Amino acid sequence: MELICPAGTPSAFREAVEAGADAVYCGFRDETNARNFPGLNFSREELRQSIGLAHSRRVQTFVALNTFMRAGDEALWYRAADDAVAIGADALILADFGLMAYVAEKYPEQRLHVSVQASASNADAIRFLIEAFGARRVVLPRVLTVQDIARLTRQIACEVEVFAFGGLCVMAEGRCSLSSYATGKSPNMNGVCSPASHVRYRQDGADLVSELGAYTINRFGPGEASGYPTLCKGRFEIGDVEGYAFEDPVSLDVIDEIDALRAAGVCALKIEGRQRGKAYVAEVVSSLKRALTAGPAERAALVARLRAMSEGQRTTTGAYDKRWR
């Protein structure tokens, strides 16, 4: 199985290569990239140099052009695709069908990977993407069980990549209607489901209250660890029950599911975290690289090691071994 690692900066890219990545994914410093945060991502020259480094170590580079083209401004996305191909990207990670069509027609030999932002999660949708655009790989949304994935891989003729560690999105990947409603901003086009401009913390008596836009997401008592407010990990009153309605504030970690995912036909594991620093990248990449060949005892130790890097120091296997609430 390949290990696909994130890089939001050239220094994080180098760390991923040094730590044992089989491929590094990254994006340009513009809105063609769904993690378009200030201070992150790559200029054309930075990406050219990074790809040169990667190729010297026999590591691949996947360039994420995974936002949806804005009507009237398609040239920005077409130019990004042209530049990524010219610079030597090993694959383009795409979500927009129009951009897929452009790349497939102009660069038929270029590897095209279907981004998780496209939310392709059934055989008919994936077969269409293969037939229409020559997709070589699909990154599956984080809402399928291992059994779902195994059934899917038997029905499609392309590679399958799944998320292995990091942020856990339980909505339509990158297109969460709840966060769009609360903030008025698209998570896909703005790079984050809870933009900092809409996040607020306030003290209410002894409690700390977190808010997203006009909505209360959580209330933390004295001494309780407070998390960043995202709607899918908010605590709400539902009928007579108070609790996390969608998912607990935890990180995804599939170390315990590696063998099952391999048997299900998964060819690559992806680490979330292009917004994370180089120390995070180095630790997570090296730990997961060891986990791919480790026995049960060593994997248990690696789980504990990775937990310290996770949200709330807690991890979950997500949908891989359960159904959503």
N, C-alpha and C positions, 0 to 999 in steps of 0.2 A: 504493500500500500504506500502511496505517495503521501508526503506531509506538505501541505500547502500553507504557507506562513505569511502573516501580514507585515507590511512596512509602510509607515506613514511619513518617514524621513529617510534620507540616504544613510544615516547612521544606523537606524533600525534595520534597513535593508542589509547592511554589512553584518550586523549581529545575526540576522536570520540565516544568512549564507554560512557564517562561521559555526552556527549552532547545529547545522545539519539539515536545513530545509532542502526538499527536493524541488520546490518551486516557491517563488515569492510573488505575492500579488500586491499591486500598488496602483496609484492613479495620478493623473495630471492635476495641477494646481488650478482647477477651474470647475465649473458646474457640470462637466461631463462625468464627474466622479461623485458617487453617493456619500463619500466621507469628505466633503469639501469644507474642512475646518480651517480657520485662520492658523497659519504657522505650520500646516501639514502639507504633505504631498510633494510632487516633483515638477521641476521645470523640465523642458525638453532635454537640456544638456545634462541635468542631474540623472534623468532616466537613462540617457544614452550611456553614461559612465557606469551606472548601476548594472545595466544589462551586460556591459562588457565584463564587469567583475563576475557576475553570475555565470556567464558562459565560460569564463576561464576556470571556474570550479565545477562545470557541468551541472549547473543549477538553472532551471527555467524561470522565465519571468512572464507573469500573466498581468496584462494591463486592464484595469476595470474601467470601462466606459458604460457604467451601469445605471445611469439616470435616463429619464424619458425625454426625448427631444421636444423642445418648445417650438410650437408652430411659428414659422417665420424666421427662426434662428437655427435651422437645421445645419447650416454651414459650420457652426462651432463643433458639432459632433462629428461631421464628416471630416473636418480638418484634423480632429484628434485621432480618428481612426487612421487617416493617412499617415500622420506622424508616428503613431505607435508601430505601424507596419514598417515604415522606413527605418525606425530606430532599431528594430529587430525583436519586437515582442514575440514570444513563442505562442501566445494565445491572447485573444481579446475576450473579455468577460462582458457580455452584452445583455440588455434587458428589453430594449426597444425594438420592435419588429422592423420598423423602417430602417434603423441602423444595421440590423442583421442583414436585411436585403441589400443594402449598400455594400457592406463588406463582402457578402457572398458573391455578388456580381462583379465587383472590382478586383477582389483578391480571393479567388476561388481556392487557392492553396493555403490561405491563412486559417489556422485553427480557430474555431469559434466555440466558446463555452457559454452556455446559457446561465446568466446570473440568477442567484436566489431571488433577486428583485423581480424576476419574471413570474415567480410562484408557480412554476411548472411542476405539478405533483401527480399527474395521472398519465397513463400510457398514451392516450389519444393526443394530448397536448404535446408530449415529448416527441411522438412520432411525427407530428406535423412540423415541429421545429427541425427535426432531422431531414425530412423530405424537402421542406421549403428552403432552408438556409444551410443545410449541411452541417448542423451542429454536431460536434464531436463529443461534447461532455455537457452534462446538466448538473448544476448545483441544486440539490433538493432543499425545499423549505424545512424548517425545524419543527414540523408538525406530524411527521410520519413515524410509525413504530418500525422496529426492525423487520417485523413480519410484512408490513406494508412495502417496505423497501425491497425485500426479497421477491415479493410478487411482481413488483414493478420492473426489476432488473431482468426478469425472465421474459418480459414482453417488449423490451426496447433494445435497439442496436446501437447504443452509445455508452460512453463511460459515465459512471455515477460518482459524484463527490458529495460528501455530507460534512456538516459542521461537527467539530469534535470538542472544542473548548472555547469558552468566552461568553459573551452576551447571549442571552436567550430571548429571541423574539418569537412570540406565540401568535402574532397577528399575520395578515397578508404581508409577507416580508417587505419592509421598507415602504409600505403603503397603508399604514395603520389609520383607519378611518377615525378611531377615537382620538388619537393625538392630533390629526388634521382638524378635527372639530374643535378641540380644546385650544389649539394655538393659531389656527388659520393658516398653517404652513404645512407643506408636503414633506414628510420625512425623507422621501426619495430625493427631492430637489434641494433640501436644506441640510441633508447630511446627518440628521439626528431626530429622534422622535420627541425629545423634550429639549427644545432649544433653550440655552441659558437665559436668553432675553425674556423668556416666559416662566422661568422658575423663581419661586420665592419661598423663603422660610420666615415664619413669624412665631413669636412667643405668645402663647395663650395660657395665662396662668403658669402652672408648672409644666405644661406640655409644649413641645416644639411641633409646629404644624408645617407640613410641606404642601406647596400648591403648584399647579401647572395651569397657567392662564387664570381663569376665574374659578378653578375647581380644586377643592381640597383632595389630596391624594393620600395623605397619611397623617397620623397623629402619634407622636412618640412621647412616652412617659419619661419621668426623670431617670437618667441612667441608661435608657434604651438607645441602642445604636440607631442612628438615623441614616437613611439611604437617599439616593438621588430620586426625585419623583418621576416615575414613568407610569402611565395609566395601567399597563398590563400587570404591574407589580404594586398596585395600590391596594389599600385596605379599606373595605367598604362595609356598610350595613346592608345586608340582603335578607329581607324578611326579619326573622328573629336572630339571624346569625351575623356576627361581625368577623371579618377575616379577609384574606387575600382572595379576590374573586377569580382571578385568572391564573396567576403563578406567584409563588413566593419569590422574594428578592434574593435570588441565588444565581450562580453561573452554571453553564453547561459544562459537563465533563464526562466523556464517554470511554475513559480508560477501561472500565469494567466491561464495555460492550465491543471492544476492538475485534475480538475473535468472531463474535456474532455478526458484526457488520462486514467483516471480510467474507464470511460464509454467505452473506446475503448478496454479494456481488459488488460491494463498494470498492472502488479502486483508489480513492483519495480521501484523506481527512483534512479538513480545513480549520484553521485557528482564526477566531474572530479577534479584532483588536488593532486596526490600523491607527486608531487614535491613541494607542498606548505607547509608552516609552521603550527605549531599547533594552533596558534591564528586564522588563516584563517579557519582551519578545525572546530574549536570550534564554531566560529561565523556562518559559513554557515550551519553546521549540525543543530545547535540549531534553526536557523531561518527556515530552511526547515521543520524540525520536527513540529514546530508550524504551519507552513503553511498547513500541511496535514489535520489539523482539524479546521483551522481558517475560519472565514467568510470573505466576500469580503472586508470589511473595514480594518480588521487587515492584510489581505494579501497585500493590497495596501501599508501599512506601512512597511511590510516586504520587498517588492520589493525595496523601497527606501533604506532600510538598507543594502540589499545585493548589490545594485548598487555600493556602495562605495568599495566593495571587488572585483569588476569586472574590466576587461580590459578596460581602457579608461573611467571608470565610466559610461559605457553604456552597456545595455543588449538588447538581442533580443530573440524571440522565435524560431529563426532559421527556419528550414524547416517545423516545426510543423504546421505553418499556412501560408506558402507561397511556391512558387516554386523558384528554383534557377535561377539566371540570365542566 
